[in-house]
Amino acid sequence: MKVESFVECLNADFFTGVPDSRLKPMCDYISASYGINTKQHIIAANEGNAIGIAAGYHLATGKIPVVYMQNSGEGNAVNPITSLLNEKVYAIPVIFVIGWRGEPGIKDEPHHAFQGQITKELLEVMDIACMVVDKNTTEADVKNKMEEYSSLLKNGKQAAFVIREGAFSYEGATSLYKGTGALLREEAIECIIQASGTDLIISTTGKASRELFEARERSGQSHGFDFLTVGSMGHCSSIALGIALNKPEQTVWCVDGDGAALMHLGALPVIADLNPRNFIHIVINNGAHESVGGQPTVMGKLNISKIAAACGYPRVCCITERDELMEALKSAKKNQGLSLIEIKCKVGSRPELGRPTTTTFKNKREFMDRMGIV
Ligand SMILES: Cc1ncc(C[n+]2csc(CCOP(=O)(O)OP(=O)(O)O)c2C)c(N)n1
């Protein structure tokens, strides 16, 4: 179905959410039609925030908002759905559009497997009606469903469309942010590998972990130095904190993304308060959710290093060039002490970038073996 027809059926004039690759045609169409971070379309920091914004929109207009997300975001959304939107609380109607990763029977990445299995069940438990949309779904099907949903929505309930791969087509403009800085994320990661030597690296969700994995493969190095945070977006710095505090003799490098750091920005002041001497926090700021289609994050307009300094990180810097980066990485390693290095990067990745060929269990085992944990 053309995404334009799908969106028209929803009969809404406000959209908010977090981008997803399954929903890329819809994200691009909404961004092209309503702009980004306007009164009609807001890319939220996380899916729970999107629900808050949508609730505010409803309270101030009486109209029904649309919240879009990847099914990974259902977890972030559970609390505001159950304690704010639900019929037994404030009864705020919302239409959800949810990209379905990890659908049972369809090959996908390991971190999507369980979430994919419980996607519809979780909606059911939260009393949210849902319809699966695939490439055979017609405009008439969606219109009929919306008619069915209208009485639910009138009564303050929520309703969802769960979107299978290939359900939408879109031929219009994409709204890609290009980023600033001279380096691509992958080039920055190669510099980090070089500087970190045999230290531990905790890498963020999306292509950063895939690029780290492939770089190790290319150079025949062990994957045991790395913990790939393949799911759990926004939590890699907290995982790194837990390791750094309990392995004070090891230097721990966290390779974060701007979208991921933004998603759970509250991790920063907590890390700063603990102030582990062996923690080097790198944020690759390409100003975009590059891994799922390149939609911009607000971080592109900001200096994450300044945010980190305000949170209490004792040493911060912001880098745009390779030579400068190598210097900063070496000095962070040499000086010891908590630091944050923000790398302003260009948006982009190799089209043939692969995915980790080992399992998550093997990744965990090798990583724990490397630390001597049995
Ligand atoms: C809770 C949750 N919401 C959404 C996603 C989908 N997702 C995977 S990677 C990604 C973008 C990450 O952006 P950033 O951290 O800036 O890294 P980049 O892709 O630019 O390297 C998104 C939105 C997810 N995995 N989990």
The ligand as a Tripos MOL2 file, in Angstrom:
@<TRIPOS>MOLECULE
LIG
   26    27     1     0     0
SMALL
NO_CHARGES

@<TRIPOS>ATOM
      1 C1         13.9170    1.1530   22.2130 C.3       1 LIG1
      2 C2         14.3100    1.1620   20.7760 C.ar      1 LIG1
      3 N1         13.7670    2.0630   19.9360 N.ar      1 LIG1
      4 C3         14.1220    2.0970   18.6370 C.ar      1 LIG1
      5 C4         15.0320    1.2160   18.1460 C.ar      1 LIG1
      6 C5         15.4160    1.2020   16.6710 C.3       1 LIG1
      7 N2         16.7670    1.7050   16.4590 N.ar      1 LIG1
      8 C6         17.8490    0.8900   16.3340 C.ar      1 LIG1
      9 S1         19.2720    1.7010   16.0760 S.2       1 LIG1
     10 C7         18.4610    3.1850   16.0990 C.ar      1 LIG1
     11 C8         19.1770    4.4770   15.8240 C.3       1 LIG1
     12 C9         20.3360    4.7240   16.7260 C.3       1 LIG1
     13 O1         20.7850    6.0370   16.5010 O.3       1 LIG1
     14 P1         22.2050    6.5050   17.0310 P.3       1 LIG1
     15 O2         22.3990    6.0740   18.4240 O.co2     1 LIG1
     16 O3         22.3310    7.9600   16.7520 O.co2     1 LIG1
     17 O4         23.2320    5.6750   16.1560 O.3       1 LIG1
     18 P2         23.4740    5.6540   14.5800 P.3       1 LIG1
     19 O5         22.4740    4.7310   14.0280 O.co2     1 LIG1
     20 O6         23.3550    7.0370   14.0400 O.co2     1 LIG1
     21 O7         24.8640    5.1260   14.4810 O.co2     1 LIG1
     22 C10        17.0890    3.0240   16.3350 C.ar      1 LIG1
     23 C11        16.1050    4.1270   16.4390 C.3       1 LIG1
     24 C12        15.5910    0.2860   19.0520 C.ar      1 LIG1
     25 N3         16.5020   -0.6210   18.6860 N.pl3     1 LIG1
     26 N4         15.2130    0.2910   20.3410 N.ar      1 LIG1
@<TRIPOS>BOND
     1     1     2 1
     2     2     3 ar
     3     2    26 ar
     4     3     4 ar
     5     4     5 ar
     6     5     6 1
     7     5    24 ar
     8     6     7 1
     9     7     8 ar
    10     7    22 ar
    11     8     9 ar
    12     9    10 ar
    13    10    11 1
    14    10    22 ar
    15    11    12 1
    16    12    13 1
    17    13    14 1
    18    14    15 2
    19    14    16 1
    20    14    17 1
    21    17    18 1
    22    18    19 2
    23    18    20 1
    24    18    21 1
    25    22    23 1
    26    24    25 1
    27    24    26 ar
@<TRIPOS>SUBSTRUCTURE
     1 LIG1         1 GROUP 0 **** ****
